[in-house]
Amino acid sequence: MTHFQLKTNLLNQPLMLPNGVVIPNRLAKAATSETLATYSNNPTEKHIRLYQRWAASGIGMIITGNIMIDRCALGEPRNVVIEDERDFAILQKWAKSVTEQGSQLWAQLNHPGKQSPKGLNVRNISASSVPFGAEMQSLFATPDEATHEEIIDIIQRFGRSALICKKAGFSGVEIHAAHGYLINQFLSPLHNLRNDEWGGTPEKRRKFLMDVYVEIRNRSVQIFQSQLNLIQLIFKKVALQRMTL
Ligand SMILES: Cc1cc2nc3c(=O)[nH]c(=O)nc-3n(C[C@H](O)[C@H](O)[C@H](O)COP(=O)(O)O)c2cc1C
């Protein structure tokens, strides 16, 4: 058997996660934002067609582009938003378009925090009111510091969106904690200058992420899987050195 064949065979083998969930092979598609939703942020038949084709390729696990948890907090125009059940029928169809072909469909859930182009949202919030660097200020507004109540609301929204995904037939969710979005902003000592229970030490800066995780697990019982996207942390290098999850 050649080296190439060995590698090919390994990629074809199922992967059992520690919790017993089996991914049918070792191929996964990373999240790539589609911006194919309507301007009111509803998923469309375009999603169904695209994901049907990806699943037909035999990929074991497909992660959606980032799905927002709040219509008032978009990262890009035409993001999908899941905050209630208004799109339940097409979400079911989206999940089925992948799972009926034997692949898994995981929804990536996100809140942009301050990383949202000026004018897209009425107001942007972040861990702290830290402006962008001078070269970015024409594109991104300085955010307001989130209140405690707003933080709790966002945590609950992550849980609600995850539960809707589960009910619609998605295989799991991925919490977007990377790429400079809200959870990443909370994790970063450069962008989180708080001195309350949400900031001041590495443990407190990660509390927001941990609470989102726990909320999703609590709402979705044990069978719904969640994973974290912590790779490619582009907020300088200091943010996550000692994180253990
Ligand atoms: C068009 C485009 C959209 C992307 N959208 C997302 C996204 O919604 N969520 C995310 O976590 N990463 C997103 N990414 C990052 C990719 O998932 C991936 O991490 C990145 O392309 C690097 O992977 P590579 O080294 O295989 O190219 C996007 C990348 C591209 C090119």
The ligand as an SDF file (V2000), in Angstrom:
LIG
                    3D

 31 33  0  0  0  0  0  0  0  0999 V2000
  -15.2030   33.8430    2.1910 C   0  0  0  0  0  0  0  0  0  0  0  0
  -14.8290   33.3730    3.5780 C   0  0  0  0  0  0  0  0  0  0  0  0
  -15.7780   33.3960    4.5690 C   0  0  0  0  0  0  0  0  0  0  0  0
  -15.4520   32.9470    5.8600 C   0  0  0  0  0  0  0  0  0  0  0  0
  -16.4140   32.9620    6.8260 N   0  0  0  0  0  0  0  0  0  0  0  0
  -16.1230   32.4580    8.0540 C   0  0  0  0  0  0  0  0  0  0  0  0
  -17.1350   32.3550    9.0270 C   0  0  0  0  0  0  0  0  0  0  0  0
  -18.3050   32.6760    8.8130 O   0  0  0  0  0  0  0  0  0  0  0  0
  -16.7750   31.8660   10.2440 N   0  0  0  0  0  0  0  0  0  0  0  0
  -15.4730   31.4660   10.5240 C   0  0  0  0  0  0  0  0  0  0  0  0
  -15.2010   31.0320   11.6430 O   0  0  0  0  0  0  0  0  0  0  0  0
  -14.5130   31.5270    9.6120 N   0  0  0  0  0  0  0  0  0  0  0  0
  -14.8060   32.0060    8.3800 C   0  0  0  0  0  0  0  0  0  0  0  0
  -13.8350   32.0330    7.4260 N   0  0  0  0  0  0  0  0  0  0  0  0
  -12.5130   31.4710    7.7460 C   0  0  0  0  0  0  0  0  0  0  0  0
  -12.4340   30.0300    7.2630 C   0  0  0  0  0  0  0  0  0  0  0  0
  -13.3310   29.1950    7.9800 O   0  0  0  0  0  0  0  0  0  0  0  0
  -11.0240   29.4370    7.4300 C   0  0  0  0  0  0  0  0  0  0  0  0
  -10.6880   29.4150    8.7810 O   0  0  0  0  0  0  0  0  0  0  0  0
  -10.0030   30.2340    6.6930 C   0  0  0  0  0  0  0  0  0  0  0  0
  -10.3900   30.3500    5.3300 O   0  0  0  0  0  0  0  0  0  0  0  0
   -8.6000   29.5670    6.7570 C   0  0  0  0  0  0  0  0  0  0  0  0
   -8.6700   28.2390    6.3260 O   0  0  0  0  0  0  0  0  0  0  0  0
   -7.5720   27.6710    5.3450 P   0  0  0  0  0  0  0  0  0  0  0  0
   -6.2850   27.7780    6.0760 O   0  0  0  0  0  0  0  0  0  0  0  0
   -7.9960   26.2450    5.1030 O   0  0  0  0  0  0  0  0  0  0  0  0
   -7.6650   28.5290    4.1090 O   0  0  0  0  0  0  0  0  0  0  0  0
  -14.1350   32.4880    6.1420 C   0  0  0  0  0  0  0  0  0  0  0  0
  -13.1890   32.4540    5.1200 C   0  0  0  0  0  0  0  0  0  0  0  0
  -13.5190   32.8860    3.8670 C   0  0  0  0  0  0  0  0  0  0  0  0
  -12.4660   32.8270    2.7790 C   0  0  0  0  0  0  0  0  0  0  0  0
  1  2  1  0
  2  3  1  0
  2 30  2  0
  3  4  2  0
  4  5  1  0
  4 28  1  0
  5  6  2  0
  6  7  1  0
  6 13  1  0
  7  8  2  0
  7  9  1  0
  9 10  1  0
 10 11  2  0
 10 12  1  0
 12 13  2  0
 13 14  1  0
 14 15  1  0
 14 28  1  0
 15 16  1  0
 16 17  1  0
 16 18  1  0
 18 19  1  0
 18 20  1  0
 20 21  1  0
 20 22  1  0
 22 23  1  0
 23 24  1  0
 24 25  2  0
 24 26  1  0
 24 27  1  0
 28 29  2  0
 29 30  1  0
 30 31  1  0
M  END
$$$$
